[in-house]
Amino acid sequence: MKIHKYLTLFNQAISLGQKQSDGKYKLNEVEAWHDHDGYTCYLGYKDLVMTIYFHNKYAYDYEDPNTLTSFELLVERFSFQSTLNAV
């Protein structure tokens, strides 16, 4: 999947999500946060944490492989909805 889809979800979660007491933003089932300098961003979903590094590199950490599949579907749905809203 293209990195811009994850970054779009991250941006929407930060912009439209509810800020939690731990500093993370929650938008529906997704949490988004970043480190102190903003160069590393995180997306959380169930037991999955996606780390987005500078220069468009990323990594996943998860326990259940089904969570990754669900997350990818969620990102695709979100990307599709964002495209429709932009028209």
Gaussian input, Z-matrix of N, CA and C with variables (Angstrom, degrees):
# hf/3-21g

backbone

0 1
 N
 C     1     B1
 C     2     B2     1     A1
 N     3     B3     2     A2     1     D1
 C     4     B4     3     A3     2     D2
 C     5     B5     4     A4     3     D3
 N     6     B6     5     A5     4     D4
 C     7     B7     6     A6     5     D5
 C     8     B8     7     A7     6     D6
 N     9     B9     8     A8     7     D7
 C    10    B10     9     A9     8     D8
 C    11    B11    10    A10     9     D9
 N    12    B12    11    A11    10    D10
 C    13    B13    12    A12    11    D11
 C    14    B14    13    A13    12    D12
 N    15    B15    14    A14    13    D13
 C    16    B16    15    A15    14    D14
 C    17    B17    16    A16    15    D15
 N    18    B18    17    A17    16    D16
 C    19    B19    18    A18    17    D17
 C    20    B20    19    A19    18    D18
 N    21    B21    20    A20    19    D19
 C    22    B22    21    A21    20    D20
 C    23    B23    22    A22    21    D21
 N    24    B24    23    A23    22    D22
 C    25    B25    24    A24    23    D23
 C    26    B26    25    A25    24    D24
 N    27    B27    26    A26    25    D25
 C    28    B28    27    A27    26    D26
 C    29    B29    28    A28    27    D27
 N    30    B30    29    A29    28    D28
 C    31    B31    30    A30    29    D29
 C    32    B32    31    A31    30    D30
 N    33    B33    32    A32    31    D31
 C    34    B34    33    A33    32    D32
 C    35    B35    34    A34    33    D33
 N    36    B36    35    A35    34    D34
 C    37    B37    36    A36    35    D35
 C    38    B38    37    A37    36    D36
 N    39    B39    38    A38    37    D37
 C    40    B40    39    A39    38    D38
 C    41    B41    40    A40    39    D39
 N    42    B42    41    A41    40    D40
 C    43    B43    42    A42    41    D41
 C    44    B44    43    A43    42    D42
 N    45    B45    44    A44    43    D43
 C    46    B46    45    A45    44    D44
 C    47    B47    46    A46    45    D45
 N    48    B48    47    A47    46    D46
 C    49    B49    48    A48    47    D47
 C    50    B50    49    A49    48    D48
 N    51    B51    50    A50    49    D49
 C    52    B52    51    A51    50    D50
 C    53    B53    52    A52    51    D51
 N    54    B54    53    A53    52    D52
 C    55    B55    54    A54    53    D53
 C    56    B56    55    A55    54    D54
 N    57    B57    56    A56    55    D55
 C    58    B58    57    A57    56    D56
 C    59    B59    58    A58    57    D57
 N    60    B60    59    A59    58    D58
 C    61    B61    60    A60    59    D59
 C    62    B62    61    A61    60    D60
 N    63    B63    62    A62    61    D61
 C    64    B64    63    A63    62    D62
 C    65    B65    64    A64    63    D63
 N    66    B66    65    A65    64    D64
 C    67    B67    66    A66    65    D65
 C    68    B68    67    A67    66    D66
 N    69    B69    68    A68    67    D67
 C    70    B70    69    A69    68    D68
 C    71    B71    70    A70    69    D69
 N    72    B72    71    A71    70    D70
 C    73    B73    72    A72    71    D71
 C    74    B74    73    A73    72    D72
 N    75    B75    74    A74    73    D73
 C    76    B76    75    A75    74    D74
 C    77    B77    76    A76    75    D75
 N    78    B78    77    A77    76    D76
 C    79    B79    78    A78    77    D77
 C    80    B80    79    A79    78    D78
 N    81    B81    80    A80    79    D79
 C    82    B82    81    A81    80    D80
 C    83    B83    82    A82    81    D81
 N    84    B84    83    A83    82    D82
 C    85    B85    84    A84    83    D83
 C    86    B86    85    A85    84    D84
 N    87    B87    86    A86    85    D85
 C    88    B88    87    A87    86    D86
 C    89    B89    88    A88    87    D87
 N    90    B90    89    A89    88    D88
 C    91    B91    90    A90    89    D89
 C    92    B92    91    A91    90    D90
 N    93    B93    92    A92    91    D91
 C    94    B94    93    A93    92    D92
 C    95    B95    94    A94    93    D93
 N    96    B96    95    A95    94    D94
 C    97    B97    96    A96    95    D95
 C    98    B98    97    A97    96    D96
 N    99    B99    98    A98    97    D97
 C   100   B100    99    A99    98    D98
 C   101   B101   100   A100    99    D99
 N   102   B102   101   A101   100   D100
 C   103   B103   102   A102   101   D101
 C   104   B104   103   A103   102   D102
 N   105   B105   104   A104   103   D103
 C   106   B106   105   A105   104   D104
 C   107   B107   106   A106   105   D105
 N   108   B108   107   A107   106   D106
 C   109   B109   108   A108   107   D107
 C   110   B110   109   A109   108   D108
 N   111   B111   110   A110   109   D109
 C   112   B112   111   A111   110   D110
 C   113   B113   112   A112   111   D111
 N   114   B114   113   A113   112   D112
 C   115   B115   114   A114   113   D113
 C   116   B116   115   A115   114   D114
 N   117   B117   116   A116   115   D115
 C   118   B118   117   A117   116   D116
 C   119   B119   118   A118   117   D117
 N   120   B120   119   A119   118   D118
 C   121   B121   120   A120   119   D119
 C   122   B122   121   A121   120   D120
 N   123   B123   122   A122   121   D121
 C   124   B124   123   A123   122   D122
 C   125   B125   124   A124   123   D123
 N   126   B126   125   A125   124   D124
 C   127   B127   126   A126   125   D125
 C   128   B128   127   A127   126   D126
 N   129   B129   128   A128   127   D127
 C   130   B130   129   A129   128   D128
 C   131   B131   130   A130   129   D129
 N   132   B132   131   A131   130   D130
 C   133   B133   132   A132   131   D131
 C   134   B134   133   A133   132   D132
 N   135   B135   134   A134   133   D133
 C   136   B136   135   A135   134   D134
 C   137   B137   136   A136   135   D135
 N   138   B138   137   A137   136   D136
 C   139   B139   138   A138   137   D137
 C   140   B140   139   A139   138   D138
 N   141   B141   140   A140   139   D139
 C   142   B142   141   A141   140   D140
 C   143   B143   142   A142   141   D141
 N   144   B144   143   A143   142   D142
 C   145   B145   144   A144   143   D143
 C   146   B146   145   A145   144   D144
 N   147   B147   146   A146   145   D145
 C   148   B148   147   A147   146   D146
 C   149   B149   148   A148   147   D147
 N   150   B150   149   A149   148   D148
 C   151   B151   150   A150   149   D149
 C   152   B152   151   A151   150   D150
 N   153   B153   152   A152   151   D151
 C   154   B154   153   A153   152   D152
 C   155   B155   154   A154   153   D153
 N   156   B156   155   A155   154   D154
 C   157   B157   156   A156   155   D155
 C   158   B158   157   A157   156   D156
 N   159   B159   158   A158   157   D157
 C   160   B160   159   A159   158   D158
 C   161   B161   160   A160   159   D159
 N   162   B162   161   A161   160   D160
 C   163   B163   162   A162   161   D161
 C   164   B164   163   A163   162   D162
 N   165   B165   164   A164   163   D163
 C   166   B166   165   A165   164   D164
 C   167   B167   166   A166   165   D165
 N   168   B168   167   A167   166   D166
 C   169   B169   168   A168   167   D167
 C   170   B170   169   A169   168   D168
 N   171   B171   170   A170   169   D169
 C   172   B172   171   A171   170   D170
 C   173   B173   172   A172   171   D171
 N   174   B174   173   A173   172   D172
 C   175   B175   174   A174   173   D173
 C   176   B176   175   A175   174   D174
 N   177   B177   176   A176   175   D175
 C   178   B178   177   A177   176   D176
 C   179   B179   178   A178   177   D177
 N   180   B180   179   A179   178   D178
 C   181   B181   180   A180   179   D179
 C   182   B182   181   A181   180   D180
 N   183   B183   182   A182   181   D181
 C   184   B184   183   A183   182   D182
 C   185   B185   184   A184   183   D183
 N   186   B186   185   A185   184   D184
 C   187   B187   186   A186   185   D185
 C   188   B188   187   A187   186   D186
 N   189   B189   188   A188   187   D187
 C   190   B190   189   A189   188   D188
 C   191   B191   190   A190   189   D189
 N   192   B192   191   A191   190   D190
 C   193   B193   192   A192   191   D191
 C   194   B194   193   A193   192   D192
 N   195   B195   194   A194   193   D193
 C   196   B196   195   A195   194   D194
 C   197   B197   196   A196   195   D195
 N   198   B198   197   A197   196   D196
 C   199   B199   198   A198   197   D197
 C   200   B200   199   A199   198   D198
 N   201   B201   200   A200   199   D199
 C   202   B202   201   A201   200   D200
 C   203   B203   202   A202   201   D201
 N   204   B204   203   A203   202   D202
 C   205   B205   204   A204   203   D203
 C   206   B206   205   A205   204   D204
 N   207   B207   206   A206   205   D205
 C   208   B208   207   A207   206   D206
 C   209   B209   208   A208   207   D207
 N   210   B210   209   A209   208   D208
 C   211   B211   210   A210   209   D209
 C   212   B212   211   A211   210   D210
 N   213   B213   212   A212   211   D211
 C   214   B214   213   A213   212   D212
 C   215   B215   214   A214   213   D213
 N   216   B216   215   A215   214   D214
 C   217   B217   216   A216   215   D215
 C   218   B218   217   A217   216   D216
 N   219   B219   218   A218   217   D217
 C   220   B220   219   A219   218   D218
 C   221   B221   220   A220   219   D219
 N   222   B222   221   A221   220   D220
 C   223   B223   222   A222   221   D221
 C   224   B224   223   A223   222   D222
 N   225   B225   224   A224   223   D223
 C   226   B226   225   A225   224   D224
 C   227   B227   226   A226   225   D225
 N   228   B228   227   A227   226   D226
 C   229   B229   228   A228   227   D227
 C   230   B230   229   A229   228   D228
 N   231   B231   230   A230   229   D229
 C   232   B232   231   A231   230   D230
 C   233   B233   232   A232   231   D231
 N   234   B234   233   A233   232   D232
 C   235   B235   234   A234   233   D233
 C   236   B236   235   A235   234   D234
 N   237   B237   236   A236   235   D235
 C   238   B238   237   A237   236   D236
 C   239   B239   238   A238   237   D237
 N   240   B240   239   A239   238   D238
 C   241   B241   240   A240   239   D239
 C   242   B242   241   A241   240   D240
 N   243   B243   242   A242   241   D241
 C   244   B244   243   A243   242   D242
 C   245   B245   244   A244   243   D243
 N   246   B246   245   A245   244   D244
 C   247   B247   246   A246   245   D245
 C   248   B248   247   A247   246   D246
 N   249   B249   248   A248   247   D247
 C   250   B250   249   A249   248   D248
 C   251   B251   250   A250   249   D249
 N   252   B252   251   A251   250   D250
 C   253   B253   252   A252   251   D251
 C   254   B254   253   A253   252   D252
 N   255   B255   254   A254   253   D253
 C   256   B256   255   A255   254   D254
 C   257   B257   256   A256   255   D255
 N   258   B258   257   A257   256   D256
 C   259   B259   258   A258   257   D257
 C   260   B260   259   A259   258   D258

   B1=1.4477
   B2=1.5286
   B3=1.3023
   B4=1.4602
   B5=1.5303
   B6=1.3167
   B7=1.4660
   B8=1.5293
   B9=1.3324
   B10=1.4655
   B11=1.5281
   B12=1.3124
   B13=1.4652
   B14=1.5262
   B15=1.3211
   B16=1.4677
   B17=1.5264
   B18=1.3336
   B19=1.4608
   B20=1.5266
   B21=1.3181
   B22=1.4638
   B23=1.5235
   B24=1.3204
   B25=1.4637
   B26=1.5268
   B27=1.3205
   B28=1.4610
   B29=1.5304
   B30=1.3285
   B31=1.4599
   B32=1.5263
   B33=1.3181
   B34=1.4589
   B35=1.5294
   B36=1.3151
   B37=1.4677
   B38=1.5254
   B39=1.3279
   B40=1.4687
   B41=1.5306
   B42=1.3306
   B43=1.4667
   B44=1.5261
   B45=1.3194
   B46=1.4631
   B47=1.5226
   B48=1.3216
   B49=1.4553
   B50=1.5156
   B51=1.3039
   B52=1.4603
   B53=1.5208
   B54=1.3318
   B55=1.4628
   B56=1.5232
   B57=1.3296
   B58=1.4589
   B59=1.5343
   B60=1.3007
   B61=1.4670
   B62=1.5272
   B63=1.3320
   B64=1.4677
   B65=1.5295
   B66=1.3415
   B67=1.4586
   B68=1.5171
   B69=1.3200
   B70=1.4639
   B71=1.5265
   B72=1.3243
   B73=1.4567
   B74=1.5173
   B75=1.3145
   B76=1.4683
   B77=1.5178
   B78=1.3163
   B79=1.4591
   B80=1.5204
   B81=1.3174
   B82=1.4688
   B83=1.5243
   B84=1.3235
   B85=1.4655
   B86=1.5259
   B87=1.3203
   B88=1.4661
   B89=1.5223
   B90=1.3308
   B91=1.4604
   B92=1.5249
   B93=1.3233
   B94=1.4610
   B95=1.5217
   B96=1.3290
   B97=1.4540
   B98=1.5216
   B99=1.3225
   B100=1.4650
   B101=1.5178
   B102=1.3349
   B103=1.4608
   B104=1.5259
   B105=1.3171
   B106=1.4616
   B107=1.5223
   B108=1.3276
   B109=1.4624
   B110=1.5274
   B111=1.3225
   B112=1.4576
   B113=1.5147
   B114=1.3250
   B115=1.4653
   B116=1.5261
   B117=1.2999
   B118=1.4606
   B119=1.5228
   B120=1.3317
   B121=1.4626
   B122=1.5218
   B123=1.3117
   B124=1.4611
   B125=1.5232
   B126=1.3214
   B127=1.4555
   B128=1.5171
   B129=1.3121
   B130=1.4557
   B131=1.5134
   B132=1.3289
   B133=1.4630
   B134=1.5206
   B135=1.3179
   B136=1.4679
   B137=1.5284
   B138=1.3471
   B139=1.4725
   B140=1.5292
   B141=1.3313
   B142=1.4646
   B143=1.5207
   B144=1.3174
   B145=1.4597
   B146=1.5230
   B147=1.3227
   B148=1.4542
   B149=1.5151
   B150=1.3148
   B151=1.4565
   B152=1.5193
   B153=1.3275
   B154=1.4615
   B155=1.5217
   B156=1.3200
   B157=1.4573
   B158=1.5255
   B159=1.3167
   B160=1.4545
   B161=1.5298
   B162=1.2938
   B163=1.4727
   B164=1.5240
   B165=1.3344
   B166=1.4644
   B167=1.5213
   B168=1.2887
   B169=1.4631
   B170=1.5314
   B171=1.3191
   B172=1.4631
   B173=1.5182
   B174=1.3263
   B175=1.4671
   B176=1.5226
   B177=1.3210
   B178=1.4603
   B179=1.5172
   B180=1.3225
   B181=1.4595
   B182=1.5285
   B183=1.3218
   B184=1.4588
   B185=1.5195
   B186=1.3214
   B187=1.4638
   B188=1.5227
   B189=1.3124
   B190=1.4655
   B191=1.5301
   B192=1.3292
   B193=1.4667
   B194=1.5351
   B195=1.3221
   B196=1.4651
   B197=1.5258
   B198=1.3234
   B199=1.4610
   B200=1.5204
   B201=1.3178
   B202=1.4690
   B203=1.5259
   B204=1.3113
   B205=1.4632
   B206=1.5273
   B207=1.3172
   B208=1.4701
   B209=1.5221
   B210=1.3210
   B211=1.4622
   B212=1.5256
   B213=1.3204
   B214=1.4642
   B215=1.5342
   B216=1.3203
   B217=1.4649
   B218=1.5247
   B219=1.3229
   B220=1.4551
   B221=1.5270
   B222=1.3294
   B223=1.4661
   B224=1.5282
   B225=1.3188
   B226=1.4716
   B227=1.5280
   B228=1.3266
   B229=1.4704
   B230=1.5213
   B231=1.3217
   B232=1.4554
   B233=1.5237
   B234=1.3170
   B235=1.4590
   B236=1.5262
   B237=1.3183
   B238=1.4603
   B239=1.5252
   B240=1.3305
   B241=1.4639
   B242=1.5199
   B243=1.3305
   B244=1.4622
   B245=1.5174
   B246=1.3290
   B247=1.4606
   B248=1.5250
   B249=1.3197
   B250=1.4646
   B251=1.5216
   B252=1.3248
   B253=1.4618
   B254=1.5192
   B255=1.3179
   B256=1.4617
   B257=1.5271
   B258=1.3250
   B259=1.4759
   B260=1.4969
   A1=108.43
   A2=116.11
   A3=120.44
   A4=110.75
   A5=114.70
   A6=121.86
   A7=112.07
   A8=117.52
   A9=118.61
   A10=112.17
   A11=118.07
   A12=120.07
   A13=110.78
   A14=116.51
   A15=120.31
   A16=110.63
   A17=116.02
   A18=119.81
   A19=111.39
   A20=117.09
   A21=120.52
   A22=110.36
   A23=116.22
   A24=119.83
   A25=110.54
   A26=117.34
   A27=121.11
   A28=109.97
   A29=117.02
   A30=121.72
   A31=111.57
   A32=117.01
   A33=120.22
   A34=111.26
   A35=116.90
   A36=120.06
   A37=110.83
   A38=116.81
   A39=120.68
   A40=110.44
   A41=116.94
   A42=121.76
   A43=113.37
   A44=116.43
   A45=120.52
   A46=114.39
   A47=116.34
   A48=120.31
   A49=113.07
   A50=115.12
   A51=123.24
   A52=108.77
   A53=117.14
   A54=120.23
   A55=109.34
   A56=115.76
   A57=122.93
   A58=109.85
   A59=116.59
   A60=121.32
   A61=112.52
   A62=117.30
   A63=120.38
   A64=112.77
   A65=117.19
   A66=121.44
   A67=114.32
   A68=117.49
   A69=121.13
   A70=109.12
   A71=114.71
   A72=121.03
   A73=108.57
   A74=116.18
   A75=120.49
   A76=109.11
   A77=115.15
   A78=122.49
   A79=106.89
   A80=115.90
   A81=121.81
   A82=109.45
   A83=118.34
   A84=121.73
   A85=113.24
   A86=117.15
   A87=121.18
   A88=110.53
   A89=115.19
   A90=121.30
   A91=108.10
   A92=116.24
   A93=121.48
   A94=108.95
   A95=115.77
   A96=121.67
   A97=108.58
   A98=115.60
   A99=120.03
   A100=109.44
   A101=115.11
   A102=118.89
   A103=109.48
   A104=117.09
   A105=121.76
   A106=114.00
   A107=118.91
   A108=120.06
   A109=113.10
   A110=117.90
   A111=121.88
   A112=115.65
   A113=117.34
   A114=119.96
   A115=113.00
   A116=117.49
   A117=121.30
   A118=107.94
   A119=115.67
   A120=122.37
   A121=109.23
   A122=115.38
   A123=120.97
   A124=110.10
   A125=115.30
   A126=122.80
   A127=107.32
   A128=116.81
   A129=121.40
   A130=110.39
   A131=115.10
   A132=121.47
   A133=107.38
   A134=116.87
   A135=122.19
   A136=109.72
   A137=118.48
   A138=120.88
   A139=112.42
   A140=117.60
   A141=122.23
   A142=111.04
   A143=115.98
   A144=121.87
   A145=106.80
   A146=114.86
   A147=120.88
   A148=107.14
   A149=116.38
   A150=122.34
   A151=107.84
   A152=115.95
   A153=121.70
   A154=106.89
   A155=114.79
   A156=121.91
   A157=110.81
   A158=114.46
   A159=122.00
   A160=108.45
   A161=118.33
   A162=125.10
   A163=112.22
   A164=117.05
   A165=123.11
   A166=115.40
   A167=117.20
   A168=121.39
   A169=106.58
   A170=115.99
   A171=118.65
   A172=111.00
   A173=114.24
   A174=121.25
   A175=108.23
   A176=115.16
   A177=122.37
   A178=109.19
   A179=114.97
   A180=121.73
   A181=105.94
   A182=116.78
   A183=120.89
   A184=109.28
   A185=115.22
   A186=120.95
   A187=111.90
   A188=116.87
   A189=121.52
   A190=109.66
   A191=119.00
   A192=121.29
   A193=113.22
   A194=116.94
   A195=119.66
   A196=111.74
   A197=116.59
   A198=120.00
   A199=110.19
   A200=117.66
   A201=120.70
   A202=109.93
   A203=117.20
   A204=121.02
   A205=110.59
   A206=117.03
   A207=121.55
   A208=111.36
   A209=116.37
   A210=121.19
   A211=110.41
   A212=117.27
   A213=120.79
   A214=110.59
   A215=117.70
   A216=120.89
   A217=111.09
   A218=116.76
   A219=121.38
   A220=110.67
   A221=117.36
   A222=121.67
   A223=109.94
   A224=117.55
   A225=121.19
   A226=110.96
   A227=117.35
   A228=120.67
   A229=110.54
   A230=116.32
   A231=120.60
   A232=110.26
   A233=117.15
   A234=122.09
   A235=110.58
   A236=116.80
   A237=121.59
   A238=110.51
   A239=117.31
   A240=121.39
   A241=111.04
   A242=117.37
   A243=121.20
   A244=110.73
   A245=116.46
   A246=120.96
   A247=110.14
   A248=117.33
   A249=120.66
   A250=111.45
   A251=117.00
   A252=120.88
   A253=112.38
   A254=117.52
   A255=121.55
   A256=111.90
   A257=116.67
   A258=120.31
   A259=110.86
   D1=149.40
   D2=-177.55
   D3=-78.17
   D4=141.38
   D5=-175.40
   D6=-60.00
   D7=-31.58
   D8=-177.66
   D9=-62.41
   D10=-26.58
   D11=178.02
   D12=-67.56
   D13=-39.86
   D14=177.58
   D15=-69.10
   D16=-41.48
   D17=-179.44
   D18=-66.67
   D19=-34.61
   D20=176.04
   D21=-64.49
   D22=-44.71
   D23=177.30
   D24=-62.22
   D25=-43.32
   D26=177.95
   D27=-58.01
   D28=-49.14
   D29=-178.40
   D30=-61.37
   D31=-42.82
   D32=179.32
   D33=-65.76
   D34=-39.55
   D35=178.82
   D36=-64.00
   D37=-41.58
   D38=178.40
   D39=-68.16
   D40=-40.50
   D41=-176.49
   D42=-75.74
   D43=-42.21
   D44=-172.25
   D45=-108.61
   D46=-13.72
   D47=-176.09
   D48=-75.59
   D49=166.68
   D50=177.96
   D51=-89.28
   D52=125.97
   D53=179.00
   D54=-73.44
   D55=129.65
   D56=-179.26
   D57=-93.73
   D58=167.56
   D59=-178.92
   D60=-64.79
   D61=-23.07
   D62=179.26
   D63=-88.05
   D64=5.21
   D65=178.40
   D66=90.45
   D67=-8.04
   D68=177.73
   D69=-82.28
   D70=154.79
   D71=175.58
   D72=-105.76
   D73=138.14
   D74=-178.39
   D75=-119.60
   D76=124.58
   D77=175.88
   D78=-127.18
   D79=108.13
   D80=-174.76
   D81=56.14
   D82=-116.89
   D83=-176.08
   D84=-94.37
   D85=-0.04
   D86=-172.37
   D87=-109.88
   D88=138.81
   D89=171.63
   D90=-110.41
   D91=146.93
   D92=178.31
   D93=-136.58
   D94=140.35
   D95=176.92
   D96=-159.12
   D97=170.33
   D98=179.83
   D99=-144.14
   D100=165.23
   D101=178.83
   D102=-76.84
   D103=179.45
   D104=-172.45
   D105=-61.84
   D106=-30.51
   D107=-179.12
   D108=-98.90
   D109=-4.72
   D110=176.56
   D111=81.31
   D112=2.96
   D113=-178.89
   D114=-81.30
   D115=-20.87
   D116=177.70
   D117=-120.06
   D118=125.89
   D119=-178.14
   D120=-115.51
   D121=154.04
   D122=-178.06
   D123=-132.54
   D124=141.89
   D125=169.41
   D126=-121.84
   D127=130.47
   D128=178.48
   D129=-116.17
   D130=139.82
   D131=178.55
   D132=-152.29
   D133=116.19
   D134=-176.41
   D135=51.47
   D136=-120.82
   D137=-179.41
   D138=-93.80
   D139=11.31
   D140=-177.49
   D141=-102.92
   D142=138.43
   D143=168.51
   D144=-126.73
   D145=124.30
   D146=175.11
   D147=-102.91
   D148=127.25
   D149=177.01
   D150=-105.37
   D151=124.68
   D152=178.37
   D153=-108.98
   D154=115.21
   D155=-177.31
   D156=-93.26
   D157=166.19
   D158=173.40
   D159=-58.31
   D160=150.10
   D161=-178.26
   D162=68.53
   D163=29.25
   D164=171.41
   D165=59.23
   D166=32.29
   D167=171.89
   D168=-98.90
   D169=150.90
   D170=179.95
   D171=-150.30
   D172=163.01
   D173=179.44
   D174=-146.01
   D175=152.19
   D176=175.96
   D177=-112.46
   D178=147.10
   D179=169.68
   D180=-132.85
   D181=120.08
   D182=-178.23
   D183=-155.87
   D184=161.41
   D185=178.71
   D186=-100.65
   D187=-43.72
   D188=-175.75
   D189=-102.08
   D190=118.85
   D191=179.47
   D192=-57.06
   D193=-27.68
   D194=177.89
   D195=-65.95
   D196=-27.60
   D197=178.09
   D198=-64.79
   D199=-40.86
   D200=178.10
   D201=-61.57
   D202=-44.28
   D203=178.92
   D204=-60.97
   D205=-45.44
   D206=178.78
   D207=-62.72
   D208=-40.78
   D209=179.71
   D210=-63.67
   D211=-45.44
   D212=179.43
   D213=-60.68
   D214=-41.40
   D215=177.31
   D216=-64.49
   D217=-40.93
   D218=177.96
   D219=-61.39
   D220=-44.21
   D221=179.50
   D222=-63.15
   D223=-42.65
   D224=178.39
   D225=-62.29
   D226=-45.12
   D227=178.54
   D228=-62.00
   D229=-44.25
   D230=179.96
   D231=-62.64
   D232=-43.24
   D233=179.86
   D234=-61.84
   D235=-42.07
   D236=178.80
   D237=-63.99
   D238=-45.03
   D239=179.36
   D240=-64.08
   D241=-39.49
   D242=178.80
   D243=-63.64
   D244=-38.36
   D245=178.16
   D246=-64.55
   D247=-42.67
   D248=178.52
   D249=-63.77
   D250=-40.02
   D251=-179.29
   D252=-68.28
   D253=-25.17
   D254=-178.58
   D255=-78.05
   D256=-17.07
   D257=-176.52
   D258=-82.43

